[in-house]
Amino acid sequence: MATNFSVMLFQRQHFGNEPGIFDDIEPNVPFAGSTKDFTFDCPDVNPRETAFLMFQSRDVDHQRNVFQINGVDVFGGLPASPSREAWNGNILLIEPRHQLRATGNVLHVESRNSSGGRGDGIDDFIIDNVVILYKTPDFFWTLPAAAGDFAAFLTKELLPSIPNVRGSGRDANPADQHNQYVLPIASQLASWRAVFQSLLAGAWGPAHRLARMISSTYNVVQFFDTPTGRTYYVLMEGVPGQIPAPANHFSGVTITDPADPTRRGWGSYVFAAQPQRALSLSAPHPHDDLETEVEAVEAFLALGARTLLIAGADRDQNTAEAPCEQSSRPYLEADVSHTAESVFQMAFEEIYSSDTSTWHLQFHGNANPTLACQDVDVFLSNGVEVAPAMLYALSANIATASRAAASGGPVLRVDVYDAPGDCALRGTDNMQMRFASGLRHATICAQGNIPVGPSRFIHVEQRPDARRAPTDPAATPGRNRGVVVAGILATFP
Protein backbone atom coordinates (compact mmCIF):
# COMPACT_ATOMS: atom_id res chain seq x y z
CA MET A 1 0.00 0.00 0.00
CA ALA A 2 1.32 3.49 -0.89
CA THR A 3 2.00 6.22 1.66
CA ASN A 4 1.96 9.99 1.72
CA PHE A 5 2.53 12.63 4.37
CA SER A 6 1.33 16.07 5.40
CA VAL A 7 3.07 18.77 7.40
CA MET A 8 0.77 20.03 10.15
CA LEU A 9 3.24 22.39 11.80
CA PHE A 10 6.66 23.60 10.63
CA GLN A 11 7.13 26.53 13.04
CA ARG A 12 7.83 26.12 16.74
CA GLN A 13 4.93 26.91 19.04
CA HIS A 14 5.10 27.72 22.75
CA PHE A 15 2.00 26.58 24.68
CA GLY A 16 1.27 27.72 28.24
CA ASN A 17 0.72 30.98 30.08
CA GLU A 18 4.23 32.42 30.55
CA PRO A 19 5.40 34.20 27.38
CA GLY A 20 9.16 34.49 27.17
CA ILE A 21 9.90 31.69 29.61
CA PHE A 22 11.94 29.90 26.95
CA ASP A 23 13.98 32.93 25.86
CA ASP A 24 17.10 31.45 27.46
CA ILE A 25 16.97 28.30 25.33
CA GLU A 26 14.63 29.13 22.42
CA PRO A 27 14.52 32.91 21.94
CA ASN A 28 11.68 34.41 19.88
CA VAL A 29 9.65 31.19 19.72
CA PRO A 30 6.06 32.17 18.77
CA PHE A 31 3.65 32.07 21.72
CA ALA A 32 0.45 30.13 21.00
CA GLY A 33 -1.20 30.60 24.39
CA SER A 34 -2.96 27.81 26.25
CA THR A 35 -4.67 26.23 23.24
CA LYS A 36 -4.53 26.24 19.46
CA ASP A 37 -5.92 24.27 16.51
CA PHE A 38 -3.98 23.38 13.37
CA THR A 39 -5.84 22.32 10.23
CA PHE A 40 -4.23 19.92 7.78
CA ASP A 41 -5.09 17.87 4.71
CA CYS A 42 -4.40 14.22 3.88
CA PRO A 43 -4.98 13.90 0.13
CA ASP A 44 -6.19 10.43 -0.90
CA VAL A 45 -5.97 9.13 2.67
CA ASN A 46 -7.21 5.63 3.45
CA PRO A 47 -9.05 6.31 6.75
CA ARG A 48 -9.30 2.61 7.56
CA GLU A 49 -5.54 2.29 8.00
CA THR A 50 -3.33 3.35 10.92
CA ALA A 51 -1.19 6.47 10.43
CA PHE A 52 1.92 7.72 12.24
CA LEU A 53 2.26 11.14 13.87
CA MET A 54 5.84 12.37 14.24
CA PHE A 55 6.89 15.53 16.05
CA GLN A 56 9.39 17.17 18.37
CA SER A 57 8.62 18.46 21.86
CA ARG A 58 10.45 20.19 24.66
CA ASP A 59 9.84 20.62 28.39
CA VAL A 60 6.50 18.78 28.61
CA ASP A 61 6.10 18.31 32.39
CA HIS A 62 3.29 15.75 32.50
CA GLN A 63 0.86 13.76 30.39
CA ARG A 64 -2.35 15.57 31.36
CA ASN A 65 -2.18 18.02 28.42
CA VAL A 66 -4.74 17.63 25.63
CA PHE A 67 -3.57 16.28 22.28
CA GLN A 68 -6.37 15.41 19.85
CA ILE A 69 -7.02 14.80 16.17
CA ASN A 70 -10.53 15.44 14.89
CA GLY A 71 -11.76 15.69 18.49
CA VAL A 72 -10.40 12.29 19.54
CA ASP A 73 -7.53 11.90 22.02
CA VAL A 74 -4.30 10.55 20.57
CA PHE A 75 -3.31 7.50 22.59
CA GLY A 76 -0.35 8.37 24.80
CA GLY A 77 -0.89 12.10 24.35
CA LEU A 78 2.06 14.45 24.65
CA PRO A 79 4.85 12.35 26.21
CA ALA A 80 6.54 13.99 29.21
CA SER A 81 10.05 15.29 28.51
CA PRO A 82 12.91 13.75 30.48
CA SER A 83 14.83 17.06 30.34
CA ARG A 84 14.19 20.73 29.69
CA GLU A 85 17.54 21.00 27.97
CA ALA A 86 16.86 18.74 25.00
CA TRP A 87 14.37 18.17 22.22
CA ASN A 88 12.47 14.88 22.20
CA GLY A 89 11.38 12.96 19.11
CA ASN A 90 7.95 11.35 19.31
CA ILE A 91 6.05 8.83 17.18
CA LEU A 92 2.37 8.22 17.98
CA LEU A 93 -0.27 6.08 16.30
CA ILE A 94 -3.28 7.66 14.63
CA GLU A 95 -6.02 5.04 14.48
CA PRO A 96 -9.11 4.59 12.28
CA ARG A 97 -11.20 6.06 15.10
CA HIS A 98 -9.62 9.45 14.38
CA GLN A 99 -11.42 9.44 11.01
CA LEU A 100 -8.76 11.09 8.90
CA ARG A 101 -10.18 12.73 5.79
CA ALA A 102 -8.77 14.28 2.64
CA THR A 103 -9.27 17.88 3.81
CA GLY A 104 -10.12 19.76 6.98
CA ASN A 105 -8.52 17.59 9.67
CA VAL A 106 -7.78 19.36 12.96
CA LEU A 107 -4.94 18.86 15.43
CA HIS A 108 -5.97 20.32 18.80
CA VAL A 109 -3.30 21.09 21.39
CA GLU A 110 -4.14 22.41 24.85
CA SER A 111 -1.96 23.03 27.89
CA ARG A 112 -3.34 21.82 31.24
CA ASN A 113 -2.02 21.70 34.80
CA SER A 114 -0.77 18.52 36.45
CA SER A 115 -4.32 17.74 37.60
CA GLY A 116 -5.68 18.07 34.07
CA GLY A 117 -7.36 21.40 34.75
CA ARG A 118 -7.19 24.84 33.16
CA GLY A 119 -6.14 28.14 34.69
CA ASP A 120 -3.09 28.76 36.86
CA GLY A 121 -0.16 26.42 36.84
CA ILE A 122 -0.68 25.07 33.33
CA ASP A 123 2.28 23.45 31.60
CA ASP A 124 4.61 25.53 29.42
CA PHE A 125 6.10 23.52 26.56
CA ILE A 126 7.14 23.73 22.89
CA ILE A 127 6.22 21.52 19.93
CA ASP A 128 7.66 21.66 16.43
CA ASN A 129 7.86 19.80 13.08
CA VAL A 130 4.56 17.93 13.34
CA VAL A 131 4.19 15.54 10.39
CA ILE A 132 1.64 12.80 9.73
CA LEU A 133 2.54 9.79 7.58
CA TYR A 134 -0.56 8.03 6.30
CA LYS A 135 -1.54 5.28 3.88
CA THR A 136 -3.24 5.82 0.55
CA PRO A 137 -5.06 3.43 -1.77
CA ASP A 138 -2.94 1.65 -4.35
CA PHE A 139 -3.48 3.50 -7.59
CA PHE A 140 -1.24 5.24 -10.08
CA TRP A 141 -1.08 8.99 -10.51
CA THR A 142 -0.93 9.95 -14.19
CA LEU A 143 1.17 13.02 -14.78
CA PRO A 144 0.61 15.43 -17.65
CA ALA A 145 3.40 14.79 -20.15
CA ALA A 146 5.09 16.78 -22.89
CA ALA A 147 8.00 16.28 -25.28
CA GLY A 148 9.99 18.69 -27.40
CA ASP A 149 12.71 21.29 -27.10
CA PHE A 150 12.73 22.09 -23.38
CA ALA A 151 14.88 25.19 -23.75
CA ALA A 152 12.48 26.58 -26.35
CA PHE A 153 9.49 25.84 -24.12
CA LEU A 154 11.04 27.71 -21.20
CA THR A 155 12.30 30.73 -23.12
CA LYS A 156 9.58 31.08 -25.76
CA GLU A 157 6.45 30.04 -23.86
CA LEU A 158 6.90 29.96 -20.09
CA LEU A 159 8.92 33.14 -19.57
CA PRO A 160 6.88 35.28 -22.03
CA SER A 161 3.70 34.25 -20.17
CA ILE A 162 4.86 36.40 -17.22
CA PRO A 163 3.52 39.92 -17.80
CA ASN A 164 6.07 42.71 -17.85
CA VAL A 165 5.76 45.91 -15.82
CA ARG A 166 7.52 48.79 -17.47
CA GLY A 167 9.68 50.81 -15.14
CA SER A 168 10.93 49.72 -11.75
CA GLY A 169 10.18 50.43 -8.09
CA ARG A 170 8.71 53.89 -7.62
CA ASP A 171 8.97 54.40 -11.37
CA ALA A 172 6.84 51.35 -12.22
CA ASN A 173 4.19 52.20 -14.79
CA PRO A 174 0.76 52.19 -13.03
CA ALA A 175 -0.86 51.13 -16.32
CA ASP A 176 0.99 47.79 -16.04
CA GLN A 177 0.29 47.15 -12.35
CA HIS A 178 -2.83 44.98 -12.34
CA ASN A 179 -2.29 43.06 -9.06
CA GLN A 180 -2.07 39.78 -10.96
CA TYR A 181 -0.04 38.14 -8.18
CA VAL A 182 -2.33 36.36 -5.70
CA LEU A 183 -1.33 36.30 -2.04
CA PRO A 184 -1.02 32.75 -0.68
CA ILE A 185 -2.46 32.05 2.77
CA ALA A 186 -0.69 30.25 5.61
CA SER A 187 -2.38 26.87 5.14
CA GLN A 188 -1.57 26.90 1.42
CA LEU A 189 2.07 27.63 2.15
CA ALA A 190 2.24 24.77 4.64
CA SER A 191 0.82 22.44 2.00
CA TRP A 192 3.29 23.75 -0.57
CA ARG A 193 6.12 22.66 1.71
CA ALA A 194 4.78 19.12 1.48
CA VAL A 195 4.63 19.41 -2.33
CA PHE A 196 8.30 20.38 -2.52
CA GLN A 197 9.27 17.65 -0.08
CA SER A 198 7.57 15.13 -2.36
CA LEU A 199 9.29 16.56 -5.42
CA LEU A 200 12.68 16.35 -3.73
CA ALA A 201 11.93 12.71 -2.87
CA GLY A 202 11.08 11.95 -6.51
CA ALA A 203 7.43 11.32 -5.60
CA TRP A 204 6.19 13.10 -8.71
CA GLY A 205 2.67 11.63 -8.64
CA PRO A 206 1.87 12.50 -5.01
CA ALA A 207 3.36 15.97 -5.57
CA HIS A 208 1.07 16.49 -8.56
CA ARG A 209 -1.99 15.37 -6.61
CA LEU A 210 -1.20 17.54 -3.62
CA ALA A 211 -0.44 20.58 -5.80
CA ARG A 212 -3.86 20.27 -7.41
CA MET A 213 -5.42 20.06 -3.96
CA ILE A 214 -3.98 23.55 -3.34
CA SER A 215 -4.80 24.96 -6.77
CA SER A 216 -6.21 23.16 -9.80
CA THR A 217 -4.17 25.52 -11.99
CA TYR A 218 -0.96 23.78 -10.91
CA ASN A 219 0.45 20.57 -12.37
CA VAL A 220 3.62 18.54 -12.20
CA VAL A 221 4.47 18.00 -15.86
CA GLN A 222 6.89 15.33 -17.03
CA PHE A 223 8.82 16.92 -19.90
CA PHE A 224 11.06 14.84 -22.18
CA ASP A 225 13.67 17.04 -23.87
CA THR A 226 14.12 15.57 -27.34
CA PRO A 227 17.43 17.32 -28.20
CA THR A 228 19.23 15.91 -25.13
CA GLY A 229 17.16 12.90 -24.08
CA ARG A 230 16.88 14.29 -20.55
CA THR A 231 13.69 14.27 -18.47
CA TYR A 232 12.54 17.18 -16.33
CA TYR A 233 9.63 17.60 -13.94
CA VAL A 234 8.05 21.06 -14.02
CA LEU A 235 5.71 22.36 -11.33
CA MET A 236 3.84 25.02 -13.26
CA GLU A 237 0.50 26.66 -13.81
CA GLY A 238 -1.33 24.96 -16.65
CA VAL A 239 0.57 22.66 -19.01
CA PRO A 240 2.77 23.35 -22.04
CA GLY A 241 0.58 24.92 -24.68
CA GLN A 242 -2.13 25.84 -22.16
CA ILE A 243 -0.80 28.31 -19.60
CA PRO A 244 -3.70 30.23 -18.04
CA ALA A 245 -3.85 33.95 -18.75
CA PRO A 246 -3.16 36.38 -15.88
CA ALA A 247 -6.17 37.93 -14.16
CA ASN A 248 -6.44 41.47 -12.87
CA HIS A 249 -7.39 42.00 -9.22
CA PHE A 250 -7.59 44.56 -6.50
CA SER A 251 -4.54 44.62 -4.25
CA GLY A 252 -4.22 41.92 -1.60
CA VAL A 253 -6.52 39.32 -3.17
CA THR A 254 -6.38 35.70 -1.96
CA ILE A 255 -7.94 32.60 -3.53
CA THR A 256 -8.80 29.75 -1.19
CA ASP A 257 -10.94 27.63 -3.52
CA PRO A 258 -8.66 25.05 -5.20
CA ALA A 259 -11.11 24.72 -8.10
CA ASP A 260 -10.90 28.43 -8.97
CA PRO A 261 -9.22 28.49 -12.42
CA THR A 262 -7.68 31.92 -11.91
CA ARG A 263 -3.94 32.13 -12.39
CA ARG A 264 -2.06 32.69 -9.13
CA GLY A 265 1.40 33.75 -10.31
CA TRP A 266 3.19 31.62 -7.68
CA GLY A 267 6.04 30.64 -9.97
CA SER A 268 7.47 27.67 -11.86
CA TYR A 269 9.89 25.10 -10.46
CA VAL A 270 11.98 22.67 -12.51
CA PHE A 271 13.53 19.47 -11.15
CA ALA A 272 16.05 17.51 -13.21
CA ALA A 273 15.45 13.77 -13.08
CA GLN A 274 19.19 13.10 -13.34
CA PRO A 275 21.12 16.27 -12.43
CA GLN A 276 24.80 16.51 -13.31
CA ARG A 277 25.78 19.11 -10.71
CA ALA A 278 24.70 19.95 -7.18
CA LEU A 279 23.50 23.41 -8.17
CA SER A 280 20.19 25.22 -7.78
CA LEU A 281 19.57 28.36 -9.81
CA SER A 282 16.89 30.98 -9.34
CA ALA A 283 15.46 34.08 -11.01
CA PRO A 284 13.23 35.98 -8.55
CA HIS A 285 12.85 39.12 -10.70
CA PRO A 286 11.85 38.18 -14.27
CA HIS A 287 11.64 41.15 -16.64
CA ASP A 288 12.53 43.73 -13.97
CA ASP A 289 16.12 42.45 -13.66
CA LEU A 290 16.35 42.33 -17.44
CA GLU A 291 17.37 38.98 -18.96
CA THR A 292 18.21 37.32 -15.63
CA GLU A 293 15.35 34.86 -16.13
CA VAL A 294 16.77 33.78 -19.50
CA GLU A 295 20.25 33.63 -18.00
CA ALA A 296 18.98 31.34 -15.22
CA VAL A 297 17.34 29.02 -17.76
CA GLU A 298 20.42 28.88 -19.96
CA ALA A 299 22.70 28.27 -16.98
CA PHE A 300 20.41 25.56 -15.58
CA LEU A 301 20.41 23.63 -18.86
CA ALA A 302 24.09 24.16 -19.69
CA LEU A 303 25.27 23.15 -16.21
CA GLY A 304 22.93 20.20 -15.73
CA ALA A 305 21.79 21.76 -12.45
CA ARG A 306 19.49 20.14 -9.94
CA THR A 307 16.66 22.68 -9.69
CA LEU A 308 15.48 25.95 -11.21
CA LEU A 309 13.17 28.45 -9.51
CA ILE A 310 11.43 31.18 -11.52
CA ALA A 311 9.09 33.71 -9.95
CA GLY A 312 5.62 33.87 -11.48
CA ALA A 313 5.18 37.64 -11.60
CA ASP A 314 7.13 40.82 -12.19
CA ARG A 315 8.26 42.07 -8.79
CA ASP A 316 6.32 45.33 -9.37
CA GLN A 317 3.07 43.70 -10.55
CA ASN A 318 1.14 44.42 -7.33
CA THR A 319 0.76 47.90 -5.92
CA ALA A 320 0.88 47.15 -2.18
CA GLU A 321 4.20 47.14 -0.35
CA ALA A 322 5.74 43.91 0.88
CA PRO A 323 5.26 43.37 4.63
CA CYS A 324 8.95 42.61 5.32
CA GLU A 325 11.82 45.02 5.80
CA GLN A 326 11.60 47.85 3.28
CA SER A 327 14.11 49.95 1.38
CA SER A 328 13.89 53.20 -0.54
CA ARG A 329 13.03 51.23 -3.69
CA PRO A 330 10.28 50.17 -2.38
CA TYR A 331 9.69 46.39 -2.27
CA LEU A 332 6.18 45.40 -3.37
CA GLU A 333 4.21 42.30 -2.35
CA ALA A 334 4.94 40.33 -5.55
CA ASP A 335 8.69 40.62 -4.90
CA VAL A 336 9.50 37.08 -3.78
CA SER A 337 13.05 37.97 -2.70
CA HIS A 338 11.69 40.43 -0.17
CA THR A 339 8.53 38.66 1.03
CA ALA A 340 8.81 35.78 3.48
CA GLU A 341 5.38 34.25 2.88
CA SER A 342 5.57 33.13 -0.74
CA VAL A 343 5.55 29.80 -2.56
CA PHE A 344 8.98 30.74 -3.96
CA GLN A 345 10.31 31.00 -0.39
CA MET A 346 8.78 27.63 0.55
CA ALA A 347 10.48 26.05 -2.46
CA PHE A 348 13.82 27.60 -1.62
CA GLU A 349 13.71 26.62 2.04
CA GLU A 350 12.84 22.99 1.31
CA ILE A 351 15.42 22.67 -1.48
CA TYR A 352 18.14 24.38 0.56
CA SER A 353 17.44 22.25 3.63
CA SER A 354 17.30 18.98 1.69
CA ASP A 355 21.08 18.51 1.64
CA THR A 356 24.35 20.13 2.72
CA SER A 357 26.22 20.12 -0.59
CA THR A 358 24.12 21.97 -3.18
CA TRP A 359 25.13 25.57 -3.93
CA HIS A 360 22.38 28.07 -4.75
CA LEU A 361 23.02 30.88 -7.24
CA GLN A 362 20.47 33.64 -7.65
CA PHE A 363 20.72 36.03 -10.60
CA HIS A 364 20.01 39.75 -10.19
CA GLY A 365 20.41 42.92 -12.24
CA ASN A 366 22.45 45.86 -10.98
CA ALA A 367 21.36 49.38 -11.85
CA ASN A 368 22.69 51.05 -8.70
CA PRO A 369 24.16 54.46 -9.63
CA THR A 370 26.67 54.63 -6.74
CA LEU A 371 30.34 54.49 -7.67
CA ALA A 372 31.04 51.29 -5.71
CA CYS A 373 28.39 49.45 -7.77
CA GLN A 374 29.19 51.10 -11.10
CA ASP A 375 32.81 49.95 -10.90
CA VAL A 376 31.93 46.23 -10.84
CA ASP A 377 30.10 44.21 -13.51
CA VAL A 378 29.56 41.01 -11.50
CA PHE A 379 29.29 41.39 -7.73
CA LEU A 380 29.11 38.22 -5.64
CA SER A 381 27.75 38.27 -2.12
CA ASN A 382 27.10 35.78 0.64
CA GLY A 383 25.57 38.44 2.91
CA VAL A 384 28.52 38.47 5.34
CA GLU A 385 31.93 40.13 5.06
CA VAL A 386 33.82 36.91 5.77
CA ALA A 387 32.91 35.37 2.43
CA PRO A 388 33.31 31.62 1.82
CA ALA A 389 36.23 30.56 -0.37
CA MET A 390 33.78 29.41 -3.06
CA LEU A 391 32.90 33.04 -3.86
CA TYR A 392 36.53 33.93 -4.51
CA ALA A 393 36.92 30.86 -6.70
CA LEU A 394 33.82 31.81 -8.70
CA SER A 395 35.01 35.42 -8.99
CA ALA A 396 38.41 34.32 -10.30
CA ASN A 397 36.90 31.84 -12.74
CA ILE A 398 34.46 34.38 -14.22
CA ALA A 399 37.32 36.84 -14.65
CA THR A 400 39.47 34.14 -16.27
CA ALA A 401 36.68 33.13 -18.66
CA SER A 402 36.14 36.78 -19.55
CA ARG A 403 39.83 37.34 -20.34
CA ALA A 404 40.03 34.15 -22.39
CA ALA A 405 37.03 35.15 -24.50
CA ALA A 406 38.04 38.80 -24.85
CA SER A 407 41.33 38.16 -26.67
CA GLY A 408 42.69 41.49 -25.48
CA GLY A 409 39.33 43.30 -25.62
CA PRO A 410 37.23 44.63 -22.73
CA VAL A 411 36.59 42.20 -19.86
CA LEU A 412 34.12 41.88 -16.99
CA ARG A 413 35.11 43.40 -13.65
CA VAL A 414 34.26 40.92 -10.88
CA ASP A 415 34.31 41.47 -7.12
CA VAL A 416 33.25 39.77 -3.87
CA TYR A 417 31.54 41.49 -0.93
CA ASP A 418 34.09 41.37 1.87
CA ALA A 419 34.49 44.98 3.03
CA PRO A 420 32.15 47.75 4.29
CA GLY A 421 32.90 50.02 1.33
CA ASP A 422 31.87 47.50 -1.32
CA CYS A 423 28.73 47.81 -3.46
CA ALA A 424 25.60 48.05 -1.32
CA LEU A 425 23.74 45.37 -3.32
CA ARG A 426 24.71 42.52 -0.98
CA GLY A 427 21.44 40.63 -0.55
CA THR A 428 21.30 41.26 3.19
CA ASP A 429 17.56 41.97 3.01
CA ASN A 430 16.93 39.04 0.66
CA MET A 431 14.66 36.45 2.34
CA GLN A 432 16.41 33.49 0.70
CA MET A 433 19.82 34.81 1.79
CA ARG A 434 18.64 35.32 5.35
CA PHE A 435 17.21 31.82 5.64
CA ALA A 436 20.32 30.24 4.14
CA SER A 437 22.50 32.13 6.62
CA GLY A 438 20.87 30.34 9.55
CA LEU A 439 17.94 32.57 10.47
CA ARG A 440 14.70 30.70 11.16
CA HIS A 441 11.76 31.33 8.83
CA ALA A 442 9.85 33.14 11.57
CA THR A 443 12.61 35.77 11.90
CA ILE A 444 13.71 36.45 8.32
CA CYS A 445 11.13 39.19 7.75
CA ALA A 446 12.04 41.28 10.81
CA GLN A 447 13.68 44.69 10.52
CA GLY A 448 17.45 44.52 10.92
CA ASN A 449 17.79 40.72 10.92
CA ILE A 450 20.72 40.60 8.52
CA PRO A 451 22.40 37.31 7.58
CA VAL A 452 24.11 35.77 10.59
CA GLY A 453 26.68 33.47 8.96
CA PRO A 454 28.14 32.12 5.73
CA SER A 455 26.02 29.80 3.61
CA ARG A 456 25.77 28.00 0.26
CA PHE A 457 23.81 30.90 -1.26
CA ILE A 458 25.46 33.24 -3.78
CA HIS A 459 23.76 36.51 -4.66
CA VAL A 460 24.90 37.41 -8.20
CA GLU A 461 24.47 41.12 -9.03
CA GLN A 462 25.20 41.97 -12.66
CA ARG A 463 25.34 45.11 -14.72
CA PRO A 464 23.69 44.94 -18.18
CA ASP A 465 26.78 43.79 -20.09
CA ALA A 466 27.13 40.69 -17.89
CA ARG A 467 23.49 39.71 -18.56
CA ARG A 468 23.52 40.10 -22.35
CA ALA A 469 23.38 37.11 -24.63
CA PRO A 470 26.63 36.46 -26.51
CA THR A 471 24.66 36.91 -29.75
CA ASP A 472 23.36 40.36 -28.74
CA PRO A 473 24.78 43.00 -31.11
CA ALA A 474 25.64 45.12 -28.04
CA ALA A 475 27.66 42.31 -26.42
CA THR A 476 31.41 41.79 -26.75
CA PRO A 477 33.20 38.40 -26.59
CA GLY A 478 34.54 39.04 -23.08
CA ARG A 479 31.48 40.77 -21.63
CA ASN A 480 28.30 38.66 -21.77
CA ARG A 481 26.44 36.03 -19.80
CA GLY A 482 28.18 33.24 -21.68
CA VAL A 483 31.42 33.96 -19.80
CA VAL A 484 29.49 34.11 -16.50
CA VAL A 485 28.15 30.60 -17.14
CA ALA A 486 31.64 29.47 -18.18
CA GLY A 487 32.98 30.75 -14.85
CA ILE A 488 30.30 28.84 -12.96
CA LEU A 489 31.13 25.69 -14.90
CA ALA A 490 34.82 26.04 -14.01
CA THR A 491 33.93 26.50 -10.33
CA PHE A 492 31.60 23.53 -10.19
CA PRO A 493 33.13 21.05 -12.70
HELIX and SHEET records of a PDB file:
HELIX    1   1 PRO A   96  HIS A   98  5                                   3    
HELIX    2   2 PHE A  150  PHE A  153  1                                   4    
HELIX    3   3 LEU A  154  LEU A  158  3                                   5    
HELIX    4   4 LEU A  159  SER A  161  5                                   3    
HELIX    5   5 GLY A  169  ASP A  171  5                                   3    
HELIX    6   6 PRO A  174  ASP A  176  5                                   3    
HELIX    7   7 ALA A  186  LEU A  200  1                                  15    
HELIX    8   8 TRP A  204  ILE A  214  1                                  11    
HELIX    9   9 THR A  292  LEU A  303  1                                  12    
HELIX   10  10 VAL A  343  SER A  353  1                                  11    
HELIX   11  11 LEU A  371  GLN A  374  1                                   4    
HELIX   12  12 ALA A  389  ALA A  406  1                                  18    
HELIX   13  13 MET A  431  ALA A  436  1                                   6    
HELIX   14  14 HIS A  441  THR A  443  5                                   3    
HELIX   15  15 PRO A  464  ARG A  467  1                                   4    
HELIX   16  16 ARG A  481  THR A  491  1                                  11    
SHEET    1   A 4 ALA A   2  LEU A   9  0                                        
SHEET    2   A 4 PHE A 125  THR A 136 -1                                        
SHEET    3   A 4 GLN A  13  PHE A  15 -1                                        
SHEET    4   A 4 PHE A  31  GLY A  33  1                                        
SHEET    1   B 4 ALA A   2  LEU A   9  0                                        
SHEET    2   B 4 PHE A 125  THR A 136 -1                                        
SHEET    3   B 4 ALA A  51  ARG A  58 -1                                        
SHEET    4   B 4 ASN A  88  ILE A  94 -1                                        
SHEET    1   C 4 THR A  35  PHE A  40  0                                        
SHEET    2   C 4 ASN A 105  GLU A 110 -1                                        
SHEET    3   C 4 VAL A  66  ILE A  69 -1                                        
SHEET    4   C 4 VAL A  72  ASP A  73 -1                                        
SHEET    1   D10 ALA A 145  GLY A 148  0                                        
SHEET    2   D10 TYR A 218  ASP A 225  1                                        
SHEET    3   D10 ARG A 230  GLU A 237 -1                                        
SHEET    4   D10 SER A 268  ALA A 272 -1                                        
SHEET    5   D10 THR A 307  ILE A 310 -1                                        
SHEET    6   D10 LEU A 279  ALA A 283  1                                        
SHEET    7   D10 TRP A 359  GLY A 365  1                                        
SHEET    8   D10 PHE A 457  GLN A 462  1                                        
SHEET    9   D10 VAL A 378  SER A 381 -1                                        
SHEET   10   D10 VAL A 414  VAL A 416  1                                        
END                                                                             
